[in-house]
């Protein structure tokens, strides 16, 4: 198993949104205008009723995310959070 330095540790979160908007793989995730992660995958749900957006958030910033956390795209979409893994 490869050793990951503390600053490279990260957690994956899956966001749900009714639309993808301008979100693409590689788009940064910011907290207080500091980049703390990035979008790594987007996909339409099997039912077609929402878009799943996978993001990685680096440690120690991942500990700031709770079930009440709201993510916003600067273009104005919002997403809810469900943790996977």
CORWOFEN-V318248 format. One record per run of one state. SS is the DSSP state (helix for helix, strand for strand, loop for the rest). FROM is the first residue (numbers start at 1). LEN is the number of residues. Records with the same first field share a line. If there is no record, write none. Layout:
SS=FROM-LEN / FROM-LEN
//
This chain:
loop=1-5 / 9-1 / 18-10 / 32-2 / 45-6 / 59-2 / 65-6 / 73-5 / 84-2
helix=6-3 / 61-4
strand=10-8 / 28-4 / 34-11 / 51-8 / 71-2 / 78-6
//
